[in-house]
Amino acid sequence: VLDAAFGGSAGGDGAGGTTIAGVAEAIRTYQPRQVILTARGTSDHAALYAAYLTEIRLGIPAGLASPSAITVYGARPAMDGCLVVGVSQSGGSPDLAEVLRVAREQGALTLAVTNAPDSPLAMTAAHHIDICAGHERAVAATKTYTAQLLSLLLLVEAVREPGSVPEGLRRLPDLARTTLDDPTAVELANRYRFADRLVTTGRGYAYPTAREAALKLLETSYLAALAYSGADLLHGPLALADPDVPVLAVVGSGPGGQSMQGVLERLGARGADLVVIGPVLPRSSGASTDGVRAVARLATPDVDERLAPMLDILPLQRLALAVAKARGVDPDAPRGLAKVTSTL
Ligand code: F6R
């Protein structure tokens, strides 16, 4: 992805930039008033991460589109002056291509971020970024999710400051290896073998991780996994938390993690069966998880909050895999999911 960012080639219809740096330059020139992202499933979680990045790092309002407004209701929201981004590993779902086609017709700047340069989505957009993940064999997307996060991070940072690579990024492969070496996630699977409900939570950059973890557990292990931002959890769904319902909380050392402190306390007060995902943080830090009573910790390295989603998802993917195996179901043949799902 780093090669593609600054030297390799990317597709699109040839009208625009062909590297992350080139696309970033086109975005800087266009100066979008808003960024609209469109995606499904796992890719939607990568898009959500990009929305946080766009608002926090670029100060541009960002949000997720509702494809059905365009494809089912025939709406034509005014998208001129907007950057419209389709995120999809396959680039194959017709609704996303249709959103980009309409956006282009309306004068928006369009971008596809996919693992398939020849896909309909890539062909429809003015610009395309190839996430360069290689063939994704798993039906439930895993490595393409990481590559989407990385590509979107590089893009946003390049829009903010041409040529910049976030500090610590090059250490990620080693840190990912260390994270994957930890057997705790696999050990934890036995505890949740018979669980039928589960809640995941996180805030800011960690919220897409909570959503993606819930999706992976749901689609491969068939347990009802609900994801809430730490804030939304306190607006009612906290009622679900009790000693019989596992809660997986993603808590880092940055502002997102710090904002989870009150949530962790409320979960503790309800005697929740709590698992904390993230670095072990000392009591002296603003986001201490040291004093929290948790049944387990899935420890991940303490890195910049923007990089953490690429590491925090790893033990959660492993947990989903191990729970599926412990339940005797095949995570490579999820009963509700195809490699490419077509919706309109
Ligand atoms: C989840 C999963 C699906 C896809 C969704 C979108 O593991 O694989 O939810 O993420 O079908 O697919 P793409 O990214 O190909 O548009």
Residues whose N, C-alpha, C, O or C-beta is under 5 A from the ligand:
A	BS01	F6R	R40 G41 T42 S43 V87 S88 Q89 S90 G91 S93 V139 A140 A141 K339 T341
